[in-house]
Amino acid sequence: MLAFAPLSSTVGAAGTALSWLTDLLEPLAGGTATAAAIVLFTIAVRLLISPLTVAQVRGERRRAALAPQVRDLQRRYADDPAKLQSEVFGLYRSAGANPIAGCLPLLLQAPFLLVLYRLFTTTEGGTGLLEERLAGVPLGHHLGDGLGGAAGPLFAILLAVLLVLAWVSSRRARRASAAVGTVAGTPTEGPGAATLGRLLPLLPFTTVLVALVLPLAAVIYLVTTTAWSVLEQAVLRRPQATPATADIDRR
């Protein structure tokens, strides 16, 4: 199958960057240098898109602050759903709170995951990365290739870490939904909003399902980016001091 030229070029560039990082880390990391290079590559990607994540959290805080006004609009236009939706969108727009901005960091990571998948399942990169190993397991190894040797324990550890991270992310999503209010915090009314509120806490667990079909290298990327997300959200969403609390602290 012919490779899409831009994707092929991107895979080649990523392969060159990973090979350079591997050579740089080899004196310190030895046989785990390529896996360490993937972790550093992932951190670099997340740092590049971190401004979008900060904007996402700010937008959520704006929507939370607007919740009382949204509830007032719900009471005023309870019999006119079309007018209600228009008014809520207008309120969000005037406050600079975009309801869909939170999807951007996740969407921007998808191409990087695709590049890693191609890099460790094809020869497009031309850098010999398919031959690299972690604990004796090729970085291009899939679960479907077998669980013999170190492959079974290695994948079990990575999947267990992903499962724990997904649980932490799901708890955070539930708390955020409860704080903002699924209906009050979105411009959508009715069963659709309630269904969305139930589905959002389940989304983090899709990373575990995705990992089941990815090569080991991409699973390492997925574990690293998910762990980064959990730490990033813990920092960005830490409780903020209220004015009264701030006055007490200053005293």
C-alpha positions as CSV (number, residue, x, y, z in Angstrom):
1,M,0.0,0.0,0.0
2,L,1.4,3.4,-1.0
3,A,2.1,5.7,1.9
4,F,0.6,9.2,2.1
5,A,3.6,11.4,1.2
6,P,3.2,14.0,4.0
7,L,2.7,11.3,6.6
8,S,5.7,9.3,5.3
9,S,7.9,12.4,5.6
10,T,6.6,13.1,9.1
11,V,7.3,9.5,10.1
12,G,10.8,9.8,8.7
13,A,11.4,13.0,10.7
14,A,10.1,11.5,13.9
15,G,12.3,8.5,13.3
16,T,15.4,10.7,12.9
17,A,14.5,12.6,16.1
18,L,14.0,9.5,18.1
19,S,17.3,8.0,16.8
20,W,19.1,11.2,17.8
21,L,17.5,11.1,21.3
22,T,18.3,7.4,21.6
23,D,22.0,8.0,20.8
24,L,22.0,10.9,23.3
25,L,20.5,8.8,26.1
26,E,22.3,5.5,25.4
27,P,25.3,6.2,27.7
28,L,22.9,6.7,30.6
29,A,20.0,4.5,29.8
30,G,21.7,1.6,28.0
31,G,19.2,-0.9,26.5
32,T,16.2,1.3,27.6
33,A,17.5,4.3,25.6
34,T,14.8,4.1,22.9
35,A,12.0,3.8,25.4
36,A,13.4,6.8,27.3
37,A,13.6,8.7,24.0
38,I,9.9,8.0,23.4
39,V,9.1,9.3,26.9
40,L,11.1,12.5,26.2
41,F,9.4,12.9,22.8
42,T,6.0,12.6,24.5
43,I,6.9,15.3,27.0
44,A,8.1,17.6,24.3
45,V,4.7,17.1,22.4
46,R,2.8,17.8,25.6
47,L,4.8,21.0,26.3
48,L,4.0,22.2,22.8
49,I,0.2,21.9,23.4
50,S,0.2,22.9,27.0
51,P,-1.0,26.5,26.2
52,L,-4.2,24.9,24.8
53,T,-4.7,22.9,27.9
54,V,-4.3,26.0,30.1
55,A,-6.9,27.7,27.8
56,Q,-9.2,24.7,28.2
57,V,-9.1,24.9,32.0
58,R,-9.7,28.7,32.0
59,G,-12.7,28.1,29.7
60,E,-14.2,25.6,32.1
61,R,-13.8,28.0,34.9
62,R,-15.6,30.7,32.9
63,R,-18.4,28.2,32.2
64,A,-18.6,27.3,35.9
65,A,-18.8,31.0,36.8
66,L,-21.6,31.4,34.3
67,A,-23.7,28.5,35.7
68,P,-26.0,30.8,37.7
69,Q,-26.8,32.9,34.7
70,V,-27.4,29.7,32.6
71,R,-29.9,28.5,35.2
72,D,-31.7,31.9,35.1
73,L,-32.0,31.5,31.3
74,Q,-33.3,28.0,31.7
75,R,-36.1,29.3,34.0
76,R,-36.9,32.2,31.6
77,Y,-37.0,30.1,28.4
78,A,-38.1,26.7,29.7
79,D,-40.8,26.6,27.1
80,D,-38.6,27.7,24.2
81,P,-35.6,25.3,23.7
82,A,-34.4,27.0,20.5
83,K,-34.4,30.4,22.2
84,L,-32.7,28.9,25.3
85,Q,-29.9,27.4,23.2
86,S,-29.4,30.7,21.3
87,E,-29.2,32.7,24.6
88,V,-26.8,30.3,26.2
89,F,-24.5,30.2,23.2
90,G,-24.6,34.0,23.2
91,L,-23.7,34.2,26.9
92,Y,-20.8,31.8,26.4
93,R,-19.6,33.8,23.3
94,S,-19.7,37.1,25.2
95,A,-17.7,35.6,28.1
96,G,-15.2,33.9,25.8
97,A,-16.1,30.4,27.0
98,N,-16.0,28.0,24.1
99,P,-17.9,24.7,25.0
100,I,-15.8,22.6,22.5
101,A,-12.4,24.1,23.2
102,G,-11.7,21.2,25.6
103,C,-11.4,18.8,22.8
104,L,-8.4,20.5,21.1
105,P,-5.6,19.1,23.2
106,L,-6.8,15.5,22.7
107,L,-7.4,16.0,18.9
108,L,-3.9,17.5,18.5
109,Q,-2.3,14.5,20.1
110,A,-3.9,12.0,17.6
111,P,-1.4,12.7,14.8
112,F,1.5,12.1,17.1
113,L,0.1,8.7,18.1
114,L,-0.5,7.9,14.4
115,V,3.1,8.8,13.6
116,L,4.4,6.5,16.4
117,Y,2.2,3.7,15.3
118,R,3.5,3.9,11.7
119,L,7.0,4.3,12.8
120,F,7.0,1.1,14.9
121,T,4.9,-1.0,12.5
122,T,6.4,-0.1,9.1
123,T,9.9,0.6,7.7
124,E,9.0,4.2,6.7
125,G,11.3,5.7,9.3
126,G,14.3,3.9,7.8
127,T,16.1,4.1,11.2
128,G,16.0,0.5,12.4
129,L,13.7,1.4,15.4
130,L,11.7,-1.8,14.8
131,E,14.7,-3.7,16.0
132,E,15.0,-1.9,19.3
133,R,13.8,-3.6,22.5
134,L,12.6,-3.0,26.0
135,A,13.2,-5.8,28.5
136,G,13.9,-8.0,25.5
137,V,10.5,-7.2,23.9
138,P,10.6,-5.5,20.4
139,L,9.1,-2.0,20.5
140,G,7.0,-3.1,17.5
141,H,5.5,-6.0,19.5
142,H,1.6,-6.2,19.7
143,L,-0.4,-8.1,22.3
144,G,-1.6,-10.2,19.4
145,D,2.0,-11.3,18.7
146,G,2.0,-13.3,21.9
147,L,2.7,-13.0,25.6
148,G,5.7,-15.2,25.9
149,G,8.8,-14.2,27.7
150,A,8.8,-10.6,29.2
151,A,6.0,-9.5,26.8
152,G,3.2,-10.6,29.1
153,P,4.5,-9.0,32.4
154,L,5.5,-5.8,30.5
155,F,2.2,-5.3,28.8
156,A,0.4,-6.2,32.1
157,I,2.3,-3.5,34.0
158,L,1.7,-0.8,31.3
159,L,-2.0,-1.7,31.0
160,A,-2.4,-1.7,34.8
161,V,-0.8,1.8,35.0
162,L,-3.2,3.0,32.2
163,L,-6.1,1.6,34.1
164,V,-5.2,3.4,37.3
165,L,-4.6,6.7,35.4
166,A,-8.0,6.2,33.7
167,W,-9.7,5.7,37.1
168,V,-8.1,8.9,38.4
169,S,-9.1,10.9,35.3
170,S,-12.7,9.5,35.5
171,R,-13.0,10.6,39.2
172,R,-11.8,14.0,38.2
173,A,-14.3,14.2,35.4
174,R,-17.2,13.2,37.7
175,R,-16.2,15.8,40.2
176,A,-15.9,18.5,37.5
177,S,-19.3,17.5,36.1
178,A,-20.9,17.7,39.6
179,A,-19.3,21.1,40.3
180,V,-20.4,22.8,37.1
181,G,-23.6,20.9,36.6
182,T,-24.0,18.9,33.4
183,V,-27.2,20.7,32.4
184,A,-26.3,24.1,33.8
185,G,-22.8,24.0,32.3
186,T,-23.7,23.1,28.7
187,P,-25.9,24.7,26.1
188,T,-27.8,21.5,25.5
189,E,-30.9,20.5,27.3
190,G,-32.8,17.2,27.7
191,P,-31.7,13.6,27.7
192,G,-28.7,14.3,25.4
193,A,-27.0,16.4,28.0
194,A,-27.7,13.7,30.7
195,T,-26.3,11.0,28.5
196,L,-23.2,13.1,27.7
197,G,-22.7,13.6,31.5
198,R,-22.7,9.9,32.0
199,L,-20.4,9.1,29.1
200,L,-17.7,11.7,29.8
201,P,-16.3,9.9,32.9
202,L,-16.1,6.7,30.9
203,L,-13.9,8.2,28.1
204,P,-10.6,7.9,30.0
205,F,-11.0,4.1,30.0
206,T,-10.9,4.1,26.1
207,T,-7.1,4.5,26.4
208,V,-6.9,1.0,27.9
209,L,-8.9,-0.4,25.0
210,V,-6.7,1.5,22.4
211,A,-3.6,0.2,24.1
212,L,-4.7,-3.4,23.4
213,V,-4.1,-2.9,19.6
214,L,-1.1,-0.7,19.7
215,P,2.6,-1.7,19.4
216,L,4.7,-1.5,22.6
217,A,6.3,1.9,21.6
218,A,2.9,3.5,21.1
219,V,1.7,2.1,24.4
220,I,4.7,3.7,26.1
221,Y,3.6,7.0,24.5
222,L,0.1,6.5,25.6
223,V,1.1,5.8,29.3
224,T,3.4,8.8,29.3
225,T,0.9,11.3,27.8
226,T,-1.9,10.0,30.1
227,A,0.3,10.4,33.2
228,W,1.2,13.9,32.0
229,S,-2.5,14.7,31.7
230,V,-3.3,13.5,35.2
231,L,-0.4,15.5,36.7
232,E,-1.2,18.6,34.5
233,Q,-4.8,18.5,35.5
234,A,-3.9,18.1,39.2
235,V,-1.8,21.3,39.0
236,L,-4.1,23.4,36.8
237,R,-7.3,22.4,38.7
238,R,-6.0,22.8,42.2
239,P,-8.4,24.7,44.4
240,Q,-8.1,28.4,44.0
241,A,-8.2,30.7,47.0
242,T,-11.3,32.8,47.3
243,P,-10.9,36.5,48.1
244,A,-11.8,35.9,51.8
245,T,-9.3,33.1,52.0
246,A,-6.7,35.2,50.3
247,D,-7.3,38.0,52.9
248,I,-6.8,35.5,55.7
249,D,-3.6,34.2,54.1
250,R,-2.2,37.7,53.8
251,R,-2.9,38.3,57.5
